[in-house]
């Protein structure tokens, strides 16, 4: 069937049959469908949506566009987590080694940044020598020897998604629920998982700013994953402020190392990481209750076993053997540092989190085009959380930039993103609700 006819059907609001979806995705993979046609299809889906059966068919077609991994030889459960994206969301870097150190296997297929949100793969690329897109043999070696591997899609895993993902990023179709659903789940299904936990962000730094939209996305992900045969649950978590006190690539890696080693842990980041770890351990069948999962994850983090697991993963995938002991030796640093200072006394009452993410993109830490190169050194650190008390002249954040002019532009954006008021606000919940498949 001609791709333009499939596009026309969806443009006019018709339900696509599984064979139509499969034919279009096959064209995306083979290259017979042009970038313009992929963009038109994405826009048609954005405006007209897909029902559950269409989303399942699209997910499975994208999964089957490449290899599907088989982990049946591993002596433990295979599980993973996926976040819908936020600012300062480096949870994956701590979560994978925590869960692996508890006895699960975590082949974490991650993506690059989309829009204003950071990408886990871009963060891992900040580590010198780290092979973030290994071949299947090295991926299997890393998972078998360390319990986890945080990597990107290889050429053989869901290649249709890789192309569609890049085009969505620059065509205003990132927020489409069925496209997000198929993109996330096709990669996870191709990774050969037995269970999956989804972290669906909600708030002014998430793609889904409203609770009803985040709930709709969580339900879509859970129902489509279940329809594709995967054991799944979701947590809706807050993104009305950066999750970590760092936003960028190298700076978020350093934040993760500090978290794992106990040097420093952002409270909200710890809450979300441990909640997801408990959910993964319960979903994987390694604990009998969420409470037991929380206790086990907390003990594993405190014991240092998760830090050791992360260090081994980095080494097996080509990074420095002493990276976790000396991250400052290896992570790139920016030429300019610039403090963003409060102009009045009071409390931080709100943060325009999306604007923080866009400031990182403006520094060169994200992309405006699919082929843009990311500067791993730039970013923002020491981001004060909502509720922090400040005096005029106190630092709200620290900019890491290529040049003074870049730093000043980012500082202006960050300053305007912070709201300062006279009264301390109530704290937002980090973990808002849990979503399970309907019976």
C-alpha positions as CSV (number, residue, x, y, z in Angstrom):
1,X,0.0,0.0,0.0
2,X,1.3,3.5,-0.8
3,X,2.6,5.4,2.2
4,X,0.6,8.5,1.2
5,X,-2.6,6.5,1.3
6,X,-1.9,5.3,4.8
7,X,-1.1,8.9,5.8
8,X,-4.4,10.1,4.2
9,X,-6.4,7.5,6.1
10,X,-5.0,8.6,9.4
11,X,-5.2,12.3,8.4
12,X,-8.9,11.8,7.8
13,X,-9.4,10.1,11.2
14,X,-9.8,6.5,10.1
15,X,-8.6,3.5,12.1
16,X,-5.5,1.9,10.6
17,X,-5.4,-1.9,10.2
18,X,-2.4,-3.8,11.5
19,X,-1.2,-4.6,8.0
20,X,-1.3,-0.8,7.1
21,X,0.8,0.1,10.1
22,X,3.2,-2.8,9.5
23,X,3.6,-1.7,5.9
24,X,4.3,1.9,6.8
25,X,6.8,0.9,9.6
26,X,8.5,-1.4,7.1
27,X,9.0,1.5,4.8
28,X,10.4,3.6,7.6
29,X,13.0,0.9,8.3
30,X,13.9,0.3,4.7
31,X,14.0,3.9,3.7
32,X,11.3,3.7,1.1
33,X,9.2,6.1,3.2
34,X,10.7,9.7,3.0
35,X,11.4,11.9,6.0
36,X,8.5,14.2,4.8
37,X,6.2,11.2,4.8
38,X,7.3,10.1,8.3
39,X,6.7,13.7,9.5
40,X,3.3,13.8,7.9
41,X,2.3,10.5,9.4
42,X,3.5,11.7,12.9
43,X,1.5,14.8,12.6
44,X,-1.6,12.9,11.5
45,X,-1.3,10.6,14.5
46,X,-0.7,13.7,16.7
47,X,-4.0,15.2,15.7
48,X,-6.1,12.1,15.4
49,X,-4.6,9.7,17.9
50,X,-4.7,5.9,17.8
51,X,-6.8,3.4,19.7
52,X,-5.3,0.7,21.8
53,X,-5.3,-1.9,19.0
54,X,-3.5,0.5,16.6
55,X,-1.0,1.4,19.3
56,X,-0.3,-2.3,20.0
57,X,0.1,-3.0,16.3
58,X,2.5,0.0,15.9
59,X,4.5,-1.0,18.9
60,X,4.9,-4.6,17.7
61,X,5.8,-3.5,14.1
62,X,8.5,-1.2,15.5
63,X,9.8,-3.9,17.8
64,X,9.9,-6.4,14.9
65,X,11.8,-3.9,12.6
66,X,15.0,-5.3,14.0
67,X,16.3,-8.0,16.4
68,X,14.6,-9.0,19.6
69,X,16.9,-10.1,22.4
70,X,16.6,-13.4,24.2
71,X,17.8,-13.5,27.8
72,X,16.4,-17.0,28.7
73,X,19.9,-18.1,29.6
74,X,20.2,-15.6,32.5
75,X,19.8,-17.0,36.0
76,X,17.5,-14.1,37.1
77,X,14.6,-11.8,36.1
78,X,15.1,-9.3,33.3
79,X,13.5,-5.9,34.0
80,X,13.8,-2.2,33.2
81,X,12.4,1.2,33.7
82,X,11.6,4.1,31.4
83,X,11.1,7.8,32.1
84,X,9.0,9.9,29.8
85,X,11.5,12.7,30.3
86,X,12.2,15.7,32.5
87,X,14.9,18.1,33.6
88,X,17.6,16.9,35.9
89,X,16.3,13.4,35.6
90,X,19.4,11.2,35.9
91,X,17.5,8.4,37.8
92,X,18.5,5.7,35.3
93,X,22.2,6.1,36.2
94,X,21.5,5.1,39.8
95,X,18.5,2.9,39.4
96,X,20.0,0.3,37.0
97,X,22.9,-0.5,39.3
98,X,20.7,-0.5,42.5
99,X,18.3,-3.1,40.9
100,X,21.1,-5.1,39.4
101,X,22.9,-5.3,42.7
102,X,19.7,-6.7,44.2
103,X,19.8,-9.7,41.7
104,X,17.9,-8.6,38.6
105,X,19.3,-8.1,35.1
106,X,18.7,-4.6,33.6
107,X,19.5,-4.2,29.9
108,X,18.5,-0.5,29.8
109,X,17.9,0.7,26.3
110,X,17.9,4.5,26.6
111,X,17.4,7.5,24.2
112,X,19.0,10.8,23.5
113,X,17.4,14.1,24.6
114,X,14.1,15.2,23.2
115,X,13.1,18.9,23.1
116,X,13.9,20.5,26.5
117,X,14.5,17.2,28.3
118,X,17.8,15.5,28.7
119,X,18.7,12.1,27.3
120,X,20.3,9.3,29.3
121,X,22.4,8.3,26.3
122,X,23.9,11.8,26.0
123,X,24.8,11.6,29.7
124,X,26.6,8.3,29.3
125,X,28.5,9.7,26.3
126,X,30.1,12.2,28.6
127,X,32.2,9.4,30.1
128,X,35.4,9.0,28.1
129,X,35.7,5.6,26.4
130,X,32.2,4.5,27.3
131,X,30.6,2.6,24.5
132,X,27.0,3.7,24.7
133,X,25.9,1.9,21.5
134,X,27.7,-1.5,21.7
135,X,27.1,-4.5,19.5
136,X,24.9,-7.3,20.8
137,X,27.9,-9.3,22.0
138,X,29.2,-6.6,24.2
139,X,25.8,-5.8,25.5
140,X,25.3,-9.4,26.5
141,X,28.7,-9.4,28.1
142,X,28.0,-6.3,30.2
143,X,24.6,-7.6,31.4
144,X,26.0,-11.0,32.3
145,X,29.1,-9.7,34.1
146,X,27.7,-6.7,35.9
147,X,23.9,-7.2,35.9
148,X,23.1,-4.0,33.9
149,X,24.0,-2.0,30.8
150,X,22.9,1.6,30.2
151,X,23.1,1.9,26.4
152,X,21.4,3.3,23.3
153,X,19.7,1.5,20.5
154,X,22.0,-0.5,18.4
155,X,21.5,-0.6,14.6
156,X,19.7,-3.9,15.1
157,X,17.2,-3.0,17.8
158,X,14.0,-1.2,16.8
159,X,15.6,0.7,13.9
160,X,12.2,2.1,12.8
161,X,11.9,3.9,16.2
162,X,15.4,5.4,15.9
163,X,14.4,7.2,12.7
164,X,10.9,8.2,13.9
165,X,12.3,9.4,17.3
166,X,14.7,11.8,15.6
167,X,12.0,13.3,13.3
168,X,9.5,13.7,16.2
169,X,12.1,15.7,18.0
170,X,12.1,18.5,15.4
171,X,8.5,18.4,14.0
172,X,6.4,19.3,17.1
173,X,5.0,15.8,17.6
174,X,7.0,14.8,20.7
175,X,3.9,15.0,22.9
176,X,1.7,12.5,20.9
177,X,0.6,9.8,23.4
178,X,0.5,6.9,20.9
179,X,3.8,7.9,19.4
180,X,5.4,8.2,22.8
181,X,3.9,4.8,23.7
182,X,5.1,3.0,20.6
183,X,8.5,4.6,20.8
184,X,9.1,3.6,24.5
185,X,7.6,0.1,24.3
186,X,9.1,-1.0,21.0
187,X,12.6,-0.5,22.4
188,X,11.7,-2.2,25.7
189,X,10.1,-5.2,24.0
190,X,13.1,-5.5,21.6
191,X,15.3,-5.6,24.7
192,X,13.6,-8.9,25.7
193,X,12.2,-7.7,29.0
194,X,10.0,-9.8,31.3
195,X,8.8,-6.7,33.3
196,X,8.9,-3.0,33.0
197,X,8.2,0.0,35.3
198,X,7.3,3.3,33.7
199,X,8.1,6.7,35.3
200,X,5.5,9.1,33.8
201,X,6.4,12.7,34.6
202,X,3.8,15.5,35.2
203,X,4.3,19.2,35.7
204,X,5.8,22.2,34.0
205,X,9.0,20.4,33.1
206,X,7.3,17.4,31.7
207,X,5.8,16.8,28.2
208,X,2.6,16.2,30.1
209,X,2.0,19.3,32.2
210,X,-1.5,18.4,33.3
211,X,-2.4,15.5,35.6
212,X,-5.1,14.2,33.3
213,X,-2.7,14.1,30.3
214,X,0.0,12.3,32.4
215,X,-2.6,9.8,33.6
216,X,-3.8,9.3,30.0
217,X,-0.2,8.6,28.9
218,X,0.4,6.3,31.9
219,X,-2.7,4.3,31.1
220,X,-1.8,4.1,27.4
221,X,1.7,2.8,28.2
222,X,0.4,0.3,30.7
223,X,-2.5,-1.0,28.6
224,X,-0.4,-1.2,25.3
225,X,2.5,-3.0,27.1
226,X,0.0,-5.4,28.7
227,X,-1.6,-5.9,25.3
228,X,1.8,-6.8,23.9
229,X,2.4,-9.4,26.6
230,X,4.7,-7.5,29.0
231,X,4.2,-7.3,32.8
232,X,4.0,-3.6,33.6
233,X,3.2,-0.9,36.0
234,X,3.7,2.9,36.1
235,X,4.4,5.6,38.7
236,X,3.4,9.2,38.0
237,X,6.0,11.5,39.5
238,X,6.3,15.2,39.8
239,X,8.3,17.5,37.5
240,X,7.4,21.0,38.6
241,X,11.1,21.5,39.4
242,X,14.3,19.8,38.3
243,X,14.6,16.4,39.9
244,X,18.3,16.7,40.6
245,X,20.2,19.9,41.4
246,X,22.1,19.5,38.1
247,X,20.9,19.7,34.5
248,X,23.2,18.9,31.7
249,X,25.2,15.9,30.7
250,X,28.6,15.6,32.5
251,X,27.1,17.5,35.4
252,X,24.3,15.0,35.8
253,X,26.8,12.1,35.6
254,X,28.8,13.7,38.4
255,X,25.6,14.2,40.4
256,X,24.8,10.4,39.9
257,X,28.3,9.4,41.1
258,X,27.9,11.5,44.2
259,X,24.5,9.9,44.8
260,X,25.8,6.4,44.5
261,X,28.8,7.0,46.6
262,X,26.9,8.9,49.3
263,X,28.8,12.2,48.8
264,X,25.5,14.0,48.1
265,X,21.9,13.1,47.4
266,X,19.1,15.4,46.3
267,X,16.1,14.5,48.4
268,X,13.5,14.4,45.7
269,X,15.8,12.4,43.4
270,X,16.4,9.9,46.2
271,X,12.6,9.5,46.8
272,X,11.9,8.8,43.1
273,X,14.9,6.5,42.6
274,X,14.1,4.3,45.6
275,X,10.3,4.2,44.7
276,X,11.1,3.0,41.2
277,X,13.6,0.5,42.5
278,X,11.1,-0.9,44.9
279,X,8.5,-1.1,42.1
280,X,11.0,-2.9,39.8
281,X,12.0,-5.4,42.4
282,X,8.4,-6.2,43.2
283,X,7.5,-6.5,39.5
284,X,10.5,-8.7,38.8
285,X,9.4,-11.1,41.6
286,X,12.5,-10.5,43.8
287,X,10.5,-9.1,46.7
288,X,7.0,-9.9,47.9
289,X,5.9,-6.3,48.7
290,X,6.7,-2.7,47.8
291,X,7.8,-2.1,51.4
292,X,10.2,-5.0,51.2
293,X,11.5,-3.6,47.9
294,X,12.1,-0.2,49.4
295,X,14.0,-1.7,52.3
296,X,16.2,-3.8,50.0
297,X,16.9,-1.0,47.6
298,X,17.8,1.4,50.5
299,X,20.2,-1.2,52.0
300,X,21.8,-1.9,48.7
301,X,22.5,1.8,48.1
302,X,23.8,2.3,51.6
303,X,26.1,-0.7,51.4
304,X,27.9,0.6,48.4
305,X,27.0,-2.4,46.2
306,X,25.2,-0.2,43.7
307,X,28.2,2.0,43.3
308,X,30.4,-1.0,42.7
309,X,28.0,-2.3,40.1
310,X,27.9,1.1,38.3
311,X,31.8,1.2,38.3
312,X,32.0,-2.4,36.8
313,X,29.4,-1.5,34.1
314,X,31.4,1.6,33.1
315,X,34.6,-0.4,32.9
316,X,33.1,-3.4,30.9
317,X,31.7,-0.9,28.4
318,X,35.0,0.8,27.8
319,X,35.1,3.6,30.5
320,X,37.9,4.3,33.0
321,X,38.5,1.6,35.7
322,X,38.7,4.3,38.4
323,X,35.9,6.5,37.1
324,X,33.7,6.4,40.2
325,X,36.6,7.2,42.4
326,X,37.9,10.1,40.3
327,X,35.0,11.4,38.1
328,X,36.5,14.9,38.0
329,X,39.6,13.5,36.3
330,X,37.5,12.2,33.3
331,X,34.4,14.3,33.0
332,X,34.8,17.4,30.7
333,X,34.5,20.8,32.3
334,X,33.2,24.1,30.8
335,X,35.4,27.1,30.3
336,X,33.1,29.5,32.1
337,X,31.2,29.4,35.3
338,X,28.7,32.0,36.2
339,X,26.5,32.3,39.3
340,X,22.9,33.3,38.9
341,X,22.0,35.5,41.9
342,X,18.7,36.2,43.5
343,X,17.5,39.8,43.3
344,X,15.3,39.8,46.4
345,X,14.9,38.1,49.7
346,X,12.3,35.3,50.2
347,X,11.6,31.7,49.4
348,X,11.7,29.9,46.0
349,X,8.0,29.5,45.3
350,X,8.1,28.1,41.8
351,X,10.4,27.1,39.0
352,X,9.6,27.2,35.2
353,X,11.3,23.9,34.8
354,X,10.9,23.7,31.0
355,X,12.8,27.0,30.8
356,X,15.7,25.5,32.7
357,X,15.8,22.6,30.2
358,X,15.7,25.1,27.3
359,X,18.6,27.0,28.9
360,X,20.7,23.9,28.8
361,X,19.8,23.3,25.2
362,X,20.8,27.0,24.5
363,X,24.2,26.4,26.1
364,X,24.7,23.5,23.7
365,X,23.7,20.7,26.0
366,X,20.8,19.6,23.8
367,X,19.6,19.6,20.2
368,X,17.5,21.8,18.0
369,X,18.2,19.5,14.9
370,X,18.6,15.7,14.9
371,X,22.2,15.9,13.7
372,X,23.3,18.6,16.3
373,X,26.3,17.6,18.4
374,X,25.9,18.0,22.1
375,X,28.5,19.7,24.3
376,X,28.8,17.3,27.3
377,X,30.5,19.9,29.5
378,X,27.9,22.6,29.6
379,X,24.9,22.7,32.0
380,X,23.6,24.1,35.3
381,X,24.4,23.0,38.8
382,X,23.5,24.0,42.4
383,X,19.9,24.5,41.3
384,X,18.0,25.5,44.4
385,X,14.8,23.6,45.0
386,X,11.3,25.0,45.7
387,X,11.1,26.0,49.3
388,X,14.7,27.1,49.6
389,X,15.2,30.4,51.5
390,X,17.3,33.0,49.8
391,X,18.6,36.5,50.3
392,X,19.3,39.0,47.6
393,X,22.7,38.2,46.1
394,X,22.5,34.5,47.0
395,X,23.2,32.0,44.2
396,X,20.1,30.3,42.7
397,X,22.3,28.2,40.4
398,X,25.7,27.9,38.7
399,X,26.0,28.1,34.9
400,X,28.7,26.0,33.1
401,X,29.2,27.5,29.6
402,X,31.5,27.7,26.6
403,X,31.8,31.5,26.8
404,X,30.8,34.4,29.0
405,X,28.1,35.5,26.5
406,X,26.5,32.0,26.6
407,X,26.7,32.0,30.4
408,X,25.0,35.4,30.6
409,X,22.2,34.4,28.3
410,X,21.6,31.2,30.2
411,X,21.7,33.1,33.5
412,X,19.0,35.5,32.4
413,X,16.8,32.5,31.4
414,X,17.4,30.8,34.8
415,X,16.7,34.0,36.8
416,X,13.4,34.5,35.0
417,X,12.5,30.9,35.6
418,X,12.7,31.3,39.4
419,X,9.8,32.8,41.4
420,X,10.7,34.3,44.8
421,X,7.9,35.0,47.3
422,X,7.5,35.9,50.9
423,X,6.1,32.6,52.2
424,X,7.5,29.2,52.1
425,X,5.4,27.0,49.8
426,X,4.1,23.5,50.6
427,X,6.3,20.7,49.1
428,X,5.0,18.9,46.1
429,X,4.7,15.1,46.2
430,X,7.6,13.4,44.4
431,X,5.7,10.2,43.7
432,X,2.0,11.0,43.0
433,X,0.2,7.7,42.0
434,X,0.6,4.1,40.8
435,X,-1.0,2.8,37.6
436,X,-1.7,-0.9,37.0
437,X,-3.2,-2.7,34.0
438,X,-7.0,-2.9,34.1
439,X,-8.4,-6.4,34.6
